[in-house]
Amino acid sequence: MWPTLSLAPVSFAIQFNVPQLRESQALIPREYGMTNRIFYTRPSITELETGYAADAAANGWGARCYDYINRFERDFAAYLGSGFATATSSCTGAMHMGLAALGISPGDEVILADTNWVATVAPVVHLGAKPVFVDVLPDTWCIDPAAVQRSITPRTKAIIATHIYGNLCDMDALMEIGKQRGVAVVEDAAEAIGSIWRGRRAGSIGAFGTFSFHGTKTLTTGEGGMLVTSDADLYEKVLTLSNHGRARGSKKQFWPDAIGFKYKMSNVQAAIGCAQLERIDELVARKREILAAYMLRLSPLNGISMNPEYTGTINGAWMPTAVFHPATGITREMLQQAFETADIDARVFFHPLSSLSMFEDKPGNINAWSIPERAINLPSYHDMSEADIDRVAETLLSVVRSHRNNSAVRPRQSA
């Protein structure tokens, strides 16, 4: 039985009254470099963002040098339902400080999904700990709780739950494992703004959560990140680490109490973030609409799956992804070639971290090694036209048609 596409996001997306940006509002040129190329993503920047940024650049100095930073942190924490938030220069920096605040050090082990971007494992390595890569589930592409349970040792100090492409980890199972085994569960929600697990926003469930505001993300500050937590002690440690080890409220000038980091966000970046956060429902809804549009266009196919959305969850739909069943014979290389020919900037699925030269191969992580060989990330950005979406879907369908005689993929027959 081939997997079929769930169209759950369609019914959810149409509940939003999403304003379409007028050309006068969308300040990034439609041509984006005077080309017909479809890029895999780009930000949605309007006069609201540029207005706030201009104000920060002109007036955000001296006594006002932290105004937008403080506002962004306060409003983001409220949006997440977390007690505290610290704006950072990147999600990687946020993860580095969070793990350091947990006391991760040489000799410790940190469990994480083999399917990940290197930014998630880099802080583990920098802290001298050992990353333990485990397999992912075949449907969500997120960390497998059973594999986590099997991999815990007396040296395990943290589990990183990465919500890949907006898909959600099984947080109930992971939090229960963490509770039973005395191990902190932290969330890499870099790609999961707008995703919700049983009424709680991704990033607000674990000991801490981290977010990315890179220029490719749903909410962007150009570069940047955020650490959120409801643990007051952890927050104070992170706050100190973020400012060269100087504790908040210290009366002694230029006196660090620890060796810290410099992972702070600028006021101008935070100003853009404030504007983006005011538009967050619109931004997430549009990403969900695009995923739903792809699902609708690809629904005649069997043997293909896309970002899932199970009962009790909402997928923020950052990166629509198509994964083909192994028996179809459709490969990453076929898909890349077709999209390159069509002048479409489609991304490959993350390579397993254990396949990188600096780590030890773990081909036993079957899903993490197999899925990237038959998957592709599809373009998604807020001012994509219906024609753009049609062109992307048609390119993917053309790969299927060209291999129809030798593939198990078939158009679904009408009754």
C-alpha positions, -999 to 999 in steps of 0.1 A, spaced: 0 0 0 16 32 -11 16 63 12 -9 89 1 -8 126 6 -28 140 36 -46 172 27 -52 182 63 -33 215 58 -58 226 31 -88 227 54 -67 245 80 -52 270 57 -85 282 42 -96 293 77 -72 321 75 -81 354 58 -45 359 46 -40 393 30 -22 391 -4 7 416 -5 2 443 -31 32 451 -53 36 484 -34 38 465 -1 62 437 -11 95 455 -13 116 426 -26 113 428 -64 92 402 -81 120 395 -105 145 390 -77 175 396 -99 157 399 -132 154 362 -138 127 336 -143 144 314 -118 123 302 -89 143 304 -57 137 279 -29 128 306 -5 132 343 3 118 366 30 87 387 30 97 423 37 72 452 37 73 488 47 66 478 83 100 461 85 119 488 67 102 515 88 112 498 121 147 492 109 151 528 98 139 540 132 164 517 150 192 528 127 184 565 132 173 565 169 182 532 185 214 544 202 224 555 237 195 551 261 175 534 233 201 509 222 182 479 236 146 491 229 138 468 200 158 439 215 138 441 247 106 444 228 114 415 205 123 392 234 93 401 254 68 397 225 84 365 213 82 349 248 46 359 249 39 344 215 56 311 225 40 310 259 74 308 275 86 328 305 119 341 290 135 348 257 170 358 247 177 372 213 209 359 197 231 363 166 220 328 154 202 296 163 235 279 165 247 304 191 214 299 211 220 262 211 256 266 221 247 288 251 217 266 261 238 234 262 266 253 280 241 265 306 229 229 311 265 221 320 273 199 289 310 193 290 337 168 278 328 132 285 290 139 282 268 124 255 241 143 236 216 123 216 202 138 184 187 128 151 210 117 123 188 137 100 199 173 109 218 203 97 254 205 110 244 236 130 227 214 155 256 192 163 283 219 161 277 232 196 279 197 210 313 192 195 325 227 205 316 218 242 337 187 240 307 163 243 300 133 222 271 134 197 251 102 195 232 100 162 200 80 162 176 72 134 144 91 125 109 80 119 99 72 83 68 95 83 78 126 103 116 124 95 121 134 131 140 116 159 128 81 168 119 80 205 125 42 206 160 48 192 166 74 218 156 51 246 180 24 234 209 49 232 208 64 267 238 56 288 250 70 322 269 96 302 238 110 284 231 145 295 207 159 268 184 149 240 179 173 211 145 172 195 149 188 160 115 197 144 127 192 108 112 214 81 83 223 105 74 186 112 70 179 149 89 154 170 69 132 193 73 154 223 51 134 247 73 103 242 106 123 244 96 142 275 85 110 292 119 94 284 137 125 297 117 124 329 122 87 335 159 88 327 168 121 342 179 136 309 172 171 297 151 174 265 158 205 244 141 216 212 158 227 180 129 247 166 150 265 140 125 255 113 93 251 133 79 286 141 42 282 138 42 245 145 21 234 175 22 201 195 -11 194 214 -17 231 221 19 241 229 41 259 204 72 241 192 102 253 212 82 259 244 80 224 257 116 212 265 141 226 290 148 253 264 141 259 227 160 276 200 149 294 168 165 306 136 158 339 119 180 333 90 170 350 57 154 317 46 131 313 75 94 321 79 103 349 104 136 366 96 159 392 109 184 386 82 206 366 106 196 359 141 181 335 166 163 332 199 165 310 230 133 305 250 128 289 284 105 289 314 134 280 337 145 312 354 179 299 366 187 286 331 177 320 317 200 339 340 229 316 330 222 321 293 219 358 298 253 359 315 270 337 289 255 358 260 274 390 272 309 378 277 301 362 311 290 394 327 261 389 350 230 411 347 230 440 372 267 437 380 280 471 394 316 464 385 323 476 349 339 453 324 341 425 350 331 390 337 323 363 362 328 335 336 342 330 301 311 336 280 302 342 244 292 372 222 260 359 207 238 390 211 214 403 184 217 439 172 189 465 178 184 469 140 179 432 135 155 431 165 135 459 149 130 438 118 120 409 140 94 430 158 77 438 125 79 402 114 64 390 146 34 414 142 28 396 109 35 361 122 0 347 117 -1 359 81 34 346 74 28 311 88 -6 309 71 9 316 37 35 289 42 8 264 51 -12 275 20 18 268 -2 23 233 13 -14 226 8 -12 238 -28 16 213 -35 -3 185 -18 -33 192 -39 -14 192 -72 5 161 -63 -24 142 -49 -30 121 -81 3 103 -73 8 72 -51 42 64 -37 50 99 -25 47 115 9 50 151 21 51 170 55 26 153 78 2 169 101 -13 145 127 -44 150 149 -37 175 176 -8 191 158 -3 220 134 27 220 109 43 254 104 52 242 69 85 259 66 99 237 39 76 215 17 93 183 10 85 154 -13 98 119 -4 93 90 -28 89 54 -18 120 34 -25 102 11 -50 94 40 -72 129 42 -84 128 80 -83 161 93 -70 175 126 -57 197 129 -88 167 126 -111 149 153 -92 178 176 -90 184 173 -128 148 180 -136 146 211 -114 180 224 -126 168 221 -162 136 239 -153 156 267 -136 141 260 -102 162 261 -70 151 230 -52 171 218 -22 183 184 -13 171 167 18 196 169 47 224 143 44 228 122 76 253 138 99 270 104 104 278 104 67 301 135 71 338 130 71 343 143 107 320 116 122 317 78 122 293 63 96 261 49 110 244 33 80 223 13 105 202 45 108 183 32 78 157 60 74 182 88 79 204 73 52 177 62 28 153 92 27 177 118 14 184 96 -16 148 99 -28 136 132 -16 137 169 -26 128 202 -8 103 223 -28 104 261 -31 82 280 -7 81 318 -2 53 342 6 48 359 -28 50 327 -49 23 329 -76 0 301 -86 20 299 -118 52 294 -98 36 266 -78 22 250 -109 56 251 -125 73 234 -95 46 207 -93 47 201 -131 84 197 -130 81 170 -103 52 153 -122 74 153 -153 100 132 -135 73 107 -126 59 106 -162 93 101 -177 98 70 -155 63 57 -155 70 26 -175 98 15 -152 84 28 -119 58 18 -93 45 53 -92 12 56 -110 -15 82 -112 -44 73 -90 -72 59 -110 -106 74 -106 -134 51 -94 
